[in-house]
Amino acid sequence: MKLIIAIIQPDSLDQVREALARAEIHRLTVNRVSGHGDEVSEELYRGKKVFPDLLPKIRLEIACNDEFVDVCVDVIVEAARHDGGASGDGVIFITPLEECIRISNADRGSAAIG
């Protein structure tokens, strides 16, 4: 099992959700977050270095079985990319998921994600 965390642009959310649904990946968590990557850098304002404000982003979290990781990542990359790819389109992190427990019926592991 893996936990996929994707940070994407807010305007990409609908396309990514629809693409995930077409790939039969329906379980996800969406959070509105702020941050920035390499799309911004420090600026000089009146002789003083200033850092730009944090930018609005969307954080998706998807727990999936190992066989869906590549499909999920490919779908997110394709749907979140702007005009062939631009700085600030986002980033995806994949981490091992030690355990998953469905509260409603106490299923564990792959069955809880399933």
C-alpha angles and dihedrals in degrees: 000000000000137000112222115200116189125185109199141165114275092239090059096058098092094047092048094047092049092047091049090050091052088053089052094249104134106154115085142133121225126200131177108229139165130231145103139231130189094321090088134039138182116291134205113241119177090339094308127107111240131179118225122247120271114269126229113258138169122236117204121193119194124177109202143164116259094257091061098050098090093042092050094047093046091050093050094047093049096045098041098046115104118216096334094323134317136191108272097031089123146254137259126215123193119197133173114261110216099193142354124195124188107219097207097061105006093244111164136207121351092355090060092054095039 
